[in-house]
């Protein structure tokens, strides 16, 4: 991930896994002069996949 301040790469300093399956990461810019710190939160996608009708299933099966 890029630094929000200067655009350089960042490193993860700490990672927390919450009970609700979200991940919280503390990040820090690798450029010593900048040293900007920020937090990111990641949440897994839980959306359901749409059902395919019979014709769509046949088309997908034939593509493999």
C-alpha positions in Angstrom: 0.0 0.0 0.0 1.2 3.5 -0.7 1.7 6.3 1.8 -1.2 8.7 1.9 1.2 11.6 2.5 4.1 11.1 0.1 3.1 8.1 -2.1 6.0 5.8 -1.1 5.6 2.2 0.0 4.5 1.4 3.6 5.1 -1.4 6.0 2.7 -3.0 8.5 3.7 -2.4 12.1 0.9 -4.2 13.8 -2.1 -6.3 12.8 -5.2 -7.0 14.9 -7.9 -9.6 14.1 -11.3 -8.6 15.5 -14.1 -11.0 16.5 -16.3 -9.8 13.6 -13.5 -11.0 11.2 -12.3 -7.5 10.3 -8.6 -6.9 10.2 -7.1 -3.6 11.5 -3.5 -2.8 10.4 -1.2 0.0 11.6 1.0 1.1 8.7 4.0 3.3 8.5 5.8 5.0 5.6 9.2 3.4 4.8 10.7 6.9 4.0 12.3 7.9 7.3 11.9 11.6 6.5 8.1 11.2 6.1 7.3 8.6 8.7 3.5 9.1 8.3 1.4 6.5 10.2 -2.2 5.5 9.5 -4.6 2.7 10.0 -6.4 0.5 7.5 -9.4 -1.8 8.1 -10.2 -4.8 6.0 -13.5 -6.6 6.0 -14.2 -9.8 4.1 -16.9 -9.7 1.4 -20.0 -11.5 2.5 -22.3 -10.9 -0.5 -24.1 -13.9 -1.8 -23.5 -15.0 -5.4 -26.5 -14.8 -7.6 -28.1 -18.0 -8.7 -27.6 -19.0 -12.4 -30.5 -20.2 -14.5 -30.2 -23.5 -16.4 -29.0 -21.9 -19.7 -26.3 -19.9 -17.9 -25.1 -23.1 -16.2 -24.8 -24.9 -19.5 -22.8 -22.0 -21.0 -20.4 -21.9 -18.1 -19.9 -25.7 -18.1 -19.1 -25.6 -21.8 -16.5 -22.9 -21.3 -14.3 -25.1 -19.1 
